[in-house]
Amino acid sequence: MKLLLNGEPIVHGDGEATLSGMLKSQKIQASRGIAIAINDEVIPKNHWEDHALKENDQILIIKATQGG
């Protein structure tokens, strides 16, 4: 399945076609301080496990950082 992750094309074919499965396959830790939007819609963290991905979904991952 072709996806766009933070503006970069990726192919997700291993494992589950869920948001959680994609995070695992891309080795992205679902830690505190990150937010995820798919096609401009923020997905609550409690829905990551069962949110199904679709071909050409645009995924944006935002990580909070400290500093000033």
C-alpha positions as CSV (number, residue, x, y, z in Angstrom):
1,M,0.0,0.0,0.0
2,K,1.4,3.4,-1.0
3,L,1.2,6.1,1.7
4,L,2.7,9.6,2.2
5,L,4.4,10.0,5.5
6,N,5.4,13.5,6.4
7,G,5.6,14.4,2.7
8,E,7.7,11.3,1.8
9,P,6.3,8.4,-0.2
10,I,6.5,5.0,1.6
11,V,5.2,1.5,0.8
12,H,3.5,-0.3,3.7
13,G,2.9,-3.9,3.0
14,D,4.1,-5.8,6.1
15,G,1.8,-6.6,8.9
16,E,-1.4,-4.8,9.7
17,A,-2.9,-2.1,7.5
18,T,-3.6,0.0,10.6
19,L,-2.0,3.1,11.9
20,S,-0.4,1.2,14.8
21,G,1.0,-1.4,12.4
22,M,2.5,1.3,10.1
23,L,4.2,2.9,13.1
24,K,5.7,-0.4,14.1
25,S,6.9,-1.2,10.5
26,Q,8.5,2.3,10.3
27,K,10.1,1.9,13.7
28,I,8.3,4.9,15.1
29,Q,7.7,4.8,18.8
30,A,4.2,5.8,19.9
31,S,5.5,7.7,22.8
32,R,4.1,10.8,24.6
33,G,4.5,14.0,22.8
34,I,3.4,13.0,19.3
35,A,0.3,13.7,17.3
36,I,-0.8,12.1,14.1
37,A,-3.1,13.4,11.4
38,I,-4.3,11.4,8.5
39,N,-5.7,13.4,5.5
40,D,-5.8,16.5,7.7
41,E,-7.8,14.8,10.5
42,V,-6.2,14.3,13.9
43,I,-6.5,10.7,15.1
44,P,-6.8,10.3,18.9
45,K,-4.2,8.0,20.3
46,N,-6.8,5.6,21.6
47,H,-7.8,5.0,18.0
48,W,-4.3,4.3,16.6
49,E,-4.6,0.5,17.2
50,D,-7.8,0.1,15.1
51,H,-7.6,3.0,12.6
52,A,-7.5,1.3,9.1
53,L,-5.2,2.9,6.5
54,K,-6.2,3.3,2.9
55,E,-4.1,3.6,-0.3
56,N,-2.6,7.1,-0.7
57,D,-3.4,8.2,2.8
58,Q,-1.4,11.3,3.8
59,I,0.0,10.9,7.3
60,L,1.5,13.7,9.3
61,I,3.4,13.0,12.5
62,I,4.2,15.9,14.7
63,K,6.6,15.6,17.6
64,A,6.7,18.1,20.5
65,T,10.1,19.4,21.3
66,Q,11.5,21.4,24.2
67,G,13.4,24.6,23.8
68,G,13.0,28.1,22.9
